[in-house]
């Protein structure tokens, strides 16, 4: 349950930078004053999108990574791997 939203960031230098930025966003929400009145955990799913590919595939990958993060590491981000392999989770706060 909960709300979902998308963030599109341009010119991420690496997957690690994208994962780090995603965790910064999750942490900022969790540390906001709003959590004092309404405790929450914010998880993120991250996909790297090449503008030449279909956006739908990137959205699907991000959504799958989000659901994995919610299940395995609530309050953290997970990076979808484009070419198979294990997804990477952040080790953020």
C-alpha positions as CSV (number, residue, x, y, z in Angstrom):
1,X,0.0,0.0,0.0
2,X,0.9,3.6,-0.3
3,X,1.5,6.3,-2.8
4,X,4.0,5.9,-5.7
5,X,5.6,8.6,-7.7
6,X,8.4,8.9,-10.3
7,X,11.5,11.0,-10.4
8,X,13.4,11.5,-13.7
9,X,17.0,12.6,-13.4
10,X,19.2,13.4,-16.3
11,X,22.9,12.8,-16.7
12,X,23.6,10.4,-13.9
13,X,27.2,9.4,-14.3
14,X,26.8,5.9,-13.1
15,X,24.4,3.4,-11.6
16,X,26.0,4.0,-8.2
17,X,25.3,7.7,-8.5
18,X,21.6,7.0,-9.4
19,X,21.3,4.6,-6.4
20,X,23.0,7.1,-4.1
21,X,20.7,9.9,-5.2
22,X,17.6,7.7,-4.8
23,X,18.6,6.9,-1.3
24,X,19.1,10.6,-0.6
25,X,15.5,11.2,-1.7
26,X,14.2,8.4,0.5
27,X,16.2,9.6,3.5
28,X,15.0,13.2,3.1
29,X,11.4,12.1,3.2
30,X,12.0,9.9,6.2
31,X,13.7,12.8,8.1
32,X,11.2,15.4,7.2
33,X,9.0,17.0,9.8
34,X,5.9,15.3,8.3
35,X,7.1,11.9,9.7
36,X,6.6,13.2,13.2
37,X,2.8,13.4,12.6
38,X,2.6,10.4,10.3
39,X,5.5,7.8,10.5
40,X,6.5,6.5,7.1
41,X,9.1,4.5,5.3
42,X,10.1,5.5,1.8
43,X,11.5,2.9,-0.6
44,X,12.7,3.4,-4.1
45,X,13.1,1.5,-7.3
46,X,15.6,2.8,-9.8
47,X,16.0,1.9,-13.5
48,X,18.5,3.4,-15.9
49,X,16.8,4.5,-19.1
50,X,18.4,5.1,-22.5
51,X,16.1,7.5,-24.4
52,X,16.4,5.4,-27.5
53,X,14.5,2.5,-25.7
54,X,10.9,2.3,-24.8
55,X,10.1,4.1,-21.6
56,X,7.6,1.4,-20.6
57,X,10.4,-1.1,-20.1
58,X,12.3,1.3,-17.7
59,X,9.1,2.0,-15.8
60,X,8.5,-1.8,-15.5
61,X,12.1,-2.3,-14.3
62,X,11.8,0.5,-11.7
63,X,8.5,-0.9,-10.5
64,X,9.9,-4.4,-10.0
65,X,12.9,-2.9,-8.2
66,X,10.6,-0.9,-6.0
67,X,8.6,-3.9,-5.0
68,X,11.8,-5.8,-4.2
69,X,13.0,-3.0,-2.0
70,X,9.7,-2.8,-0.1
71,X,9.9,-6.6,0.5
72,X,13.6,-7.0,1.3
73,X,14.8,-3.7,2.6
74,X,11.9,-1.3,3.5
75,X,13.2,2.3,3.6
76,X,15.9,1.7,1.1
77,X,16.4,1.8,-2.7
78,X,17.0,-1.0,-5.1
79,X,18.6,-0.6,-8.6
80,X,17.1,-2.7,-11.4
81,X,19.8,-4.5,-13.5
82,X,19.2,-4.1,-17.2
83,X,21.0,-7.2,-18.4
84,X,19.9,-9.7,-15.8
85,X,22.0,-10.3,-12.7
86,X,21.1,-9.4,-9.2
87,X,19.7,-6.0,-8.3
88,X,21.8,-3.8,-6.1
89,X,20.4,-2.4,-2.9
90,X,21.6,0.8,-1.2
91,X,23.2,0.6,2.2
92,X,21.9,4.0,3.2
93,X,20.6,5.2,6.5
